[in-house]
Amino acid sequence: MSERGKALQELSGKVSLVAGALGGIGEAISSKLADMGSDLILVARDSNGLTRLKEKLMETHRETRIWTYPMDLSSVDEVRGKGKEIVSTSGKVDILVYNAGVNSPHHFLDLDLEEWETIINTNLRGAFLLLKEIVPEMMTKKYGRIVIMSSIVAKTGGLGKANLAYTVSKAGLLGLTRNLAKYLAPYNITVNAVAPSFIETDMLRKTGFDQRLEELKKLHPLGRIGTPEDVANVVAFLVSDASSFITGETVNVNGGLLMD
Ligand SMILES: NC(=O)c1ccc[n+]([C@@H]2O[C@H](COP(=O)([O-])OP(=O)(O)OC[C@H]3O[C@@H](n4cnc5c(N)ncnc54)[C@H](OP(=O)(O)O)[C@@H]3O)[C@@H](O)[C@H]2O)c1
């Protein structure tokens, strides 16, 4: 079989839940996992957006089973108690990618409590709540691959006037990744994080960084900012059997901006 054929088969029979399936990186991850043969559960708030993404993916992946699950991951009521419903719809969840995230252009003194809570509750608490719903089924069947979307700012403390709540949430996710990696290792569940630098998506536009693209490119030794596919390729590796001896790790996707 060709290398491309093998990649397409690699996740066949698996079900992947992508939390934060829309937007630049989420769509690239969903599309990549479908390319690798996985069925998909797509989670985000925008119900129409999820339907649009499902229809788009079905055009090229007719065999793939795709379920959409609109959910606000920052809401305790919307997440708590939903695990059984999600798992019973698809039968199981083998792979969970927690990619949902929000940021804001406000820094320490401009950041009010409401905005702090929205960011922490979406990026960090949402991961905790969703994992508690989905992971027990992985533990029962002794198989799981979990990938958590962190950020370079978790390690650098931010770039420029980085948003405090965003940085705290992404650093918290690295602690969550390492703690759960130890806790879940006996169940053959790996937990790894990805730490991108600047990736060309809506988030970059919403935080105003798109006005500084040339400056940002120069910051990266590789001379460019990242693409959503750069991130999706690393997620693909971390959910595949090729990475089965890697857990608790954070993979930088940053064009050499931070080497640690
Ligand atoms: N772009 C970058 O430069 C960069 C760098 C490092 C890390 N990251 C991380 O990569 C991830 C994706 O970022 P992106 O740039 O692709 O951002 P994006 O285009 O704004 O996408 C964000 C995703 O999160 C979902 N989401 C946001 N709030 C949610 C909520 N309360 N409940 C459920 N889903 C929610 C969005 O869907 P809905 O709006 O429909 O809910 C969307 O799917 C984020 O975790 C981000 O922090 C991005």
The ligand as an ORCA input file, in Angstrom:
! r2SCAN-3c Opt
* xyz 0 1
  N      -4.370     31.158     15.893
  C      -3.278     31.155     16.643
  O      -2.317     31.882     16.374
  C      -3.169     30.209     17.808
  C      -1.924     30.078     18.437
  C      -1.791     29.222     19.529
  C      -2.884     28.491     19.964
  N      -4.080     28.615     19.339
  C      -5.196     27.831     19.859
  O      -5.732     27.029     18.830
  C      -7.136     26.827     19.061
  C      -7.918     27.191     17.807
  O      -7.647     28.541     17.519
  P      -8.064     29.253     16.142
  O      -7.000     30.246     15.882
  O      -8.418     28.258     15.098
  O      -9.343     30.055     16.697
  P     -10.782     30.287     16.095
  O     -10.731     30.327     14.604
  O     -11.323     31.475     16.828
  O     -11.550     28.938     16.560
  C     -11.898     28.723     17.902
  C     -12.702     27.434     18.020
  O     -13.143     27.299     19.390
  C     -14.570     27.180     19.399
  N     -15.111     27.770     20.609
  C     -14.839     29.002     21.128
  N     -15.540     29.178     22.252
  C     -16.262     28.040     22.462
  C     -17.201     27.622     23.441
  N     -17.531     28.410     24.477
  N     -17.761     26.409     23.329
  C     -17.442     25.608     22.289
  N     -16.554     25.934     21.340
  C     -15.983     27.145     21.413
  C     -15.019     27.943     18.130
  O     -16.311     27.582     17.679
  P     -17.639     28.453     18.052
  O     -17.249     29.897     17.992
  O     -18.682     28.029     17.076
  O     -18.002     28.017     19.427
  C     -13.953     27.433     17.168
  O     -14.253     26.113     16.800
  C      -7.491     27.668     20.284
  O      -7.491     26.873     21.444
  C      -6.356     28.678     20.341
  O      -6.159     29.170     21.648
  C      -4.254     29.451     18.273
*
